[in-house]
Amino acid sequence: MITNILPFFLILAMISGRSYSGSISIYWGQNSKEGTLVDTCGTGRFAFVNIAFLPVFGNNQTPALDLDDHCDPSTKNGCTGLATDIRSCQSRGVKVMLSIGGGDGSYFLASSEDAKQVAAYLWDNYLGGTSPSRPFGDAVLDGIDFDIEGGTTQHWDELASYLRSYSFAKKLYLTAAPQCPFPDVYMGQALSSGLFDYVWMQFYNNYCEYKGNAAELKATWDTWTSNVTATGFFLGLPAAPSAASSGYIPADVLISQVLPLVKNTSKYGGVMLWSKYYDDLTGYSSSIKSHV
């Protein structure tokens, strides 16, 4: 009798359309009107918060953090005040990542040695290492998110490998946000390495975004999940029509047409949203949370 209980409740979950097998990842940091980091985590809607961005690094450049008007890392206390927020998020079980790259910025890896130096910088300043100038003070982030949309097509796999080589007291997460065309122009080689835990493909601002045919999107999704080794894959979407040039999917359409297809895959991880500011405008994450 007991062995039949679990399937029974799984059937009920499918009938009701409610499933909590997936989670939501969101980007925070590019608009000061989006609220604080601690408030973002306090909503209880997000499993990952990607602090965006570190848009300048590599090629002998001094790394530079850009968090809009949330804080100014060039001032005396910089962004160290975020340490309390980061620890609060982590105490809630939220993974807090530093997203490197972005759509704008100046980043480039010139060589394997350059990748090694950038890895050392990230380790010492944001992860488990030590530095007198840690931007977030003594807070230790959970990992690094690669949002690489320019620069070079080389050495990102080496950067990931060097990061993996550090001995971390807790799990070090590596995530990536490639464009939906497969393979990704910049991260293709790196993503074939199997070094990344989660991959949230950006199904927006591109020809492979949803255009009314969920089966076509699912075909692209299947190409990614069958050719890249990762723990889980997330469907990357804009949280509002104004968050991207194209690719916005109304919440009701996502729930009724798209999610039922991608959730029926073994490596489904959830939904990634750009960004917290736009999510505040629409309440998108609240609308989809119980269906993800």
N, C-alpha and C positions, 0 to 999 in steps of 0.2 A: 504493500500500500504506500509506504513512504517513498519508494522509488518513482512513483507516478506524480508526486506533488510538484517537483520542479518543472517537468514538461507542461503540467496544467497551467502553472502561472506564466510560463513563457508563452503559451497559447493565448492566455488572457491579455498579455502585454501586446502581442501582435494584433489581436482583434481591436484593442482600444487605440492602437496607433501610438502608444506610449512606450518608449524604450530609452533606457539610460546607458546604453552600451557605448555611446560616444560622448565627447566633451567638446568644449569650445576654447579655441585659442584666439587671443586678440592682441592687437598692437596698441601701445600707449606711448605717448611722449611727443607727438608732433603737433599738438594743439593745446594750449594752456587752458582752453575753455572746456576740456574734457573731464575736469575734476582731478582729484589726487590719485596717486597710485594705490594708497590704502583703501580709498573708497571704491576703486575699481575692483579690487580683490574682495572687498566686503560685500559686493552684490551676491556672491556665491554662484555666479554664472560661469566663471572662467577657470579652466584648469591650468592654462598657460597664459602669462602676460609677457609679451615681448617689448622690452624697453627699446624704443626706436629714436635715434639711431646713433651708431658710431660710424659716421660717413666719411671720415678721413683717416687713413692708415696705410701703411706699406710704402715701399719705394722711397725710403728715407724721409718720409713725411712725419711730422709730429702728430700722433693720433689726436683726434678732436671729437668730443661728444657734442651732439646737438639735440637738446630736448626742448626746443622752442623757448617759451617763457616760463617753463616749469622751474628751471634753475639755470644758472650760468656757471659752468665749470671753471671759467677763467677767473672768477672772483675768489676772495679769500677762503670762504667756506664752501664755495662751489655747490656741488650737488650732494654733499655728505649728509644733508638732512634727509635724504631719501633712504638712508640706512634703516631707520626705524620702520618706514613703510615696507621696505623689502622684507625685513624680518617678520613683520605682521602678516604679510601675504604668505610667506612660507609657513608660518604657524597655522595657517588655515588650509595648508596642503596645496597652495598654488605654486607652480613652478615659475620662477621669475628668470627670464632670459635677457641677455643683451643681444639685440639685433644689430649686426654689422652690415654696412653697405647701404642699401636703399636706392630709390630711383634717382636721387640727386646726391652729389658728393664727389669726392676725389679719393678713390681707393684703387690699389693696384698691388699685385704681388709680382716682383721682378724676377724672383728666383726661389729655389728651394731654401736658401739661407734666409731670404726675406720672409718667407712663410714661417720659418723657425723663430725668427725674431718677433714677428707679430703674435705668434702663439705664446711666446714668453711674456710679451706685454699684456696680453689678455689674461694669462694665468696670474701674473703678479698684481694686476690692477683691478680685476673683476672677479677672479675665481679664488682658488685656494692658496695663492702665493702671497708675498708681502711686498709692499712698496710704500714709500713715504708720501705718495701722491695719489692714493686710491680715490677715484672720483666719488664712489659711494661709501667712503669710509671703511669701516670694518665689516660691512655686509658682504656676504659671499653669495654670488648669484648661482643659479642652478645649471647654467650652461650658456652656450652661444648659438644664436640663430643666424644662419647665412641667408641674407636677402641680397644676393649678388645679381645686379642688373646692368653691370658695365665693367669697365676696367680690362680684365684679361680673362681668357678661358683656361689659363694654366695655374697650377700650384694650389688650387683650393683643396684638392684631395690631400696634399701635403700639410696644409694648415690644419685640416681636420685630424690627420694622423698625429701630428705633433701635439695637438691638444689632448688626444687620447692617451698619449704617452705619459702624461702627468699622473701622479698618484693622488687620487682624490679621496678624502675621508667619506664622501657620499657620492652617489652616482652623478657623473657629468653628462648632461644631456647635450646632444648636438642635433639641431633641427635645420631645415632648409625650406625656402619659399621660392621654388623655381616657377617660371612661366609655364602655362599648361602645354605648349607644344613639346612633344617628346622627340629627341632628348633636348634638355635645356641647353641653350647656346653657351652659357657661361659655366653652369654647374654640372653639365653632363658627365664629365669624367669623374668629378668628385662623388656624384651620386651613384656611380657604378661601383664605388669602393666598399659599400656596405657599412660605412662608418656612422651613418646618421640614424638616429632613433626615430624621428618623425619627419615626414615631408608634407608640407601644406602647399599644394600646387595652386597657383593664382589663376583661377578660371575667370579672369576679367581683363579688359583692355587687350583682347587677343581673339584670333579667329576661332579658337577651340572653346570659347565660352558658351554658355547656354543661350540658344537662339530660338527656343520653342520646342526643340526636339531633345528630350531627356536621354533617349537612346544614343544619340551622337555624343553627348557629354559622357555617358557611361562608357562608350567605346574608348574615349581618351583616358578616362579613369582606369580602365582595365589595362591599357597599354603601360601606364605608369606602375600599377600595382604588380603586374606580371614581369616587369623588367628591372625593377629597383628593389633591393633588399632593405627593408626598414621594418620597425615594429608596427608602425601604423601610418596611415595616410589621411590627410584632412582636405576637405573641399574648401579652397580659399575663395572667399566672396567679398564684395563690397557691402558694407552694412547700410548703405543708403544710395539712391540713384546718383547723388552728387559726389560720392566717394570715389568714383571711377568714371572714365569716359564711356565705358560700356561694360556689360556683364552683370548688372544688378538683377537679382531674381526676387520677386515679391515673396514674402514669407509663406503665404498660402500655397504658392506654386512650388516652392522648395519642398514644403512638407508633403504635398500631395503627389508631386510628379518626380522630383529629383532624388530626394533622400531615400524613398523606398528602393530605388535601384542601387545606389552606391552603398547603402547600409547592408545590402545582401552580399557583401564581400568579406572575406576573412580578415583582411588587414584594414578595414574601415576604422578610423580613429575619431572622426568628428568633423567639425567645421571650423575654419579659420576666418576671422573677420578683420577687415580694414575699415575703420579703426574705432577706438573707443569714442572719439569725438562724434563720428558719424552714427555710431550705435546709439549714442545719447539722443540724436535727432529723431530716430525712428523707433527705438525700442526693439530693434531687430532680434537681439540675442534673447530678450524676454519672450518674444513671440515663438522662437524656434527651440528654446532650451529643452522643453519636455519631449521634443520629437527627435532631438539629435541622438 
